[in-house]
Amino acid sequence: MFTGIVEELGEITAVEKLADASRFRLRGPVVTEGAKHGDSIAVNGVCLTVVEHEGDEFTADVMAETLDRSSLGALAVGSRVNLERPTAVGDRLGGHIVQGHVDGTGEIVERKPSENWEIVKVSLPAGLARYVVEKGSITVDGVSLTVVDAGPDYFTISLIPTTLALTTLGIKQPGDPVNLEVDVIAKYVERMLGDRVAHGAAPSSAQEATQ
């Protein structure tokens, strides 16, 4: 599990195209400290497994499913990426619960800079809109953020100088893809309520009181 608090900006140093996958070599001095084979590291919000580790670099295999459902397929040598190690038991939950399982991709639509922050508008796939609410949480390229405004096919986020300086969101431009992971709690609630309706469960007294 991750929290969406990016630890460092890493860099893609090599990309090997395989038959139905890709192998990435990434540089990240912070996240590779103490890393070993089998560890998990989130790359732009995608949970990847460390295959090899040497110095301040590690390699990770990315299967076709992940390449298709995320923006990792667009990465090339020199691309900057957000890196985060899993949360240790007992650590503070600085962002929100992030699984590293990307739900889809959006695009940066526009950026509106101001003196102390920047408002960024991101397109939203239709199937994800129901999980995104004003002041709710969303993960964009692995960064835990608060939704400012939620529309039918977009949402906006407000980025402080620290986020702009220390993550890829400071350099992404209109048209660039970003990985999106919605709040997993919303998906579980939807599934449970859907099951109740499907099985004809009677509404609770609280529900009856509001009808």
N, C-alpha and C positions, 0 to 999 in steps of 0.2 A: 504494500500500500504506500502511496505517496501523498503529499499534502499540497502540491502545486507551488511550492516555494523553490524556485530555481536556484541551484547552488553555484553554477558558473556557465559561461558561454563557452561551449566547446567548438571543435572544428572537424569537419570530415577530411581525413588525410588520404583515404583511398577507397575506391568502390570497385568491387569485383562482381560482374554480372554472372549469375549462375543460370542453369536451365529454368528453374521455377522459383528463383529467389535471388537475393543480392547479399553480399557480405560487405559490411562497412567497417572501416578502421577509423576510429575517432580519437582525438586528443582531448584530454580533460584531466589536468593535474590534481584537481580537488577530488573528483569522483573516483579516480583510479587509486587513490591512497588506500591501501589495504584491500583492494579488490582482488577477487579470485574467480576461477572458473565456476560458472553457474550462478554468479550473483546477478541481480537485476539492477538495471539503470534505465531511467526514463529519458528518452531522446525525443525532444519536441512533443512530450506528452505520451509517447509510445513506450510501453514497458518492453525492454529488450534484455536478452540474456548474454552475459559476458562469455565469449568462447575462448578468447586468449587475452592475456594481459602482459604487457611489457613496458616498463618505464611509465610514462604518463599517457600511454595509448592503450586502447582495448579494441577488440573486434566483436562484432555481433552479426548474426545471420537474421535476415528479414525475409519471411516467406511471402509468397505471391499474395495471399489474402491480406496481409498487412500493407503491402505496397499498393494494393487496389483500394483499400479503405482509408488510407492516410496520405499525407503529403510527402512521406519519406522517399517515394519513387522519384521525386523531383530534385532530390539532393545530389550534389556533385562535389568533387574535390574542391575544398575551399569554403563550402557552405558552413555558416555558423549555426549552431544548434543549442537549444536549452538542455541542460543536464541536471538530473536530480537522482540522488540515491534513495532507496526506500526508507521510510520512517522507522526508527528503532522503537521498540516497545518502551514506553515511559517518556518519550520525547513529547514536546509541545506540538499540538496540531495547529501549525501556523496558518494554514490555508483552510482547505476542506478535504473531505475524503475523496481521493483521486485514485482510480484503479490502474491507470495507464492503458485502458482499453478504449481506443478512439471510436466514437460513434459516427463520425463523418467529418467532412472537410467543408470549410467556408472560404470566403475570399475577403481580403481587406477591400472595403468599398471606398472609404474616404477617411481622411485624417484632418482634424481641426485642432491645431495647436493653440495654446493660450500661454500666459506668462508662467504658470506653475504646473500645468498638467496638459494632457492632450486627450481629446475625445476621438475614439476610433470606432467606425461603423463596420460591422462584419456581416456578410451575407449568411443566411441560416437555411440549411436544407429543410424542406417542408416537413419531413418526418420527425424533425427534432424540435420544431417550434413549440409543441405543447409542453415540453420539459423546461422551457426557458421563461423565467418570470422576472419582473422588475425587482431589483434588490436581491435576487437569488444568486447562486454561485454557478460559474461555468469555468471550464478549463480551456484555455486557448494556447496551443503550442506548449502545453505543459505548465502554463502559468495560471494559478488560481486567481480568478477575478470576480468582481461583483458586477452584475448586469445593471446598467443605468436605465436603459429603455429597451423594451422588448416588443418587436413588431411581428407581423405574420411571416416575414421572410428575412428578418435582420435583427440584430441587437447592437447596442452600443456599450462601450466600456470606457472608463476613465483611467488613464495611465499616469502615474506619478513619475517624477524624474528618475527615481531609483529603478523602477521597472523599465523605463525607456533606455537607461544606460546599461542595465545588467542582463537584458533578455533580447531575444530576436525581435520582439515587438517594437523595439526602438528603430529597427532598420527595415521592417516589412513595409512595402509600398502597395498602393491600390493595384489590385489584380493578383497579388501574391496569395498563395493558398496557406491556410492555417488548419491545424488539427483541432477538432472540437470533441470534448467529452462533457456530457451533461451530468447533472447531479444524480448519482446512482440511486439516492433515496427516492427521488421522484419516480424512477422507473419501477422500483419495488412497490411503491404505493399504488401506481397504476395497475400493476399486475394483480395485486391483492384485491383491489376494488373490482377489477374486471372479473376475477374468479367469483366474488360474492354475487355479482349481477348474473353471471352465467349460471350459477347454481340456485338462483332465486332466493338468496338470503334476505330475510326481512330487514328493513332499515332499523337502525338503533333508535332509542328514544330521543337522542339528541337530533338525529336526522328528522324524525317525525315532528319535532318541535319547530323545525325551521321550514316545514312544508305548509 
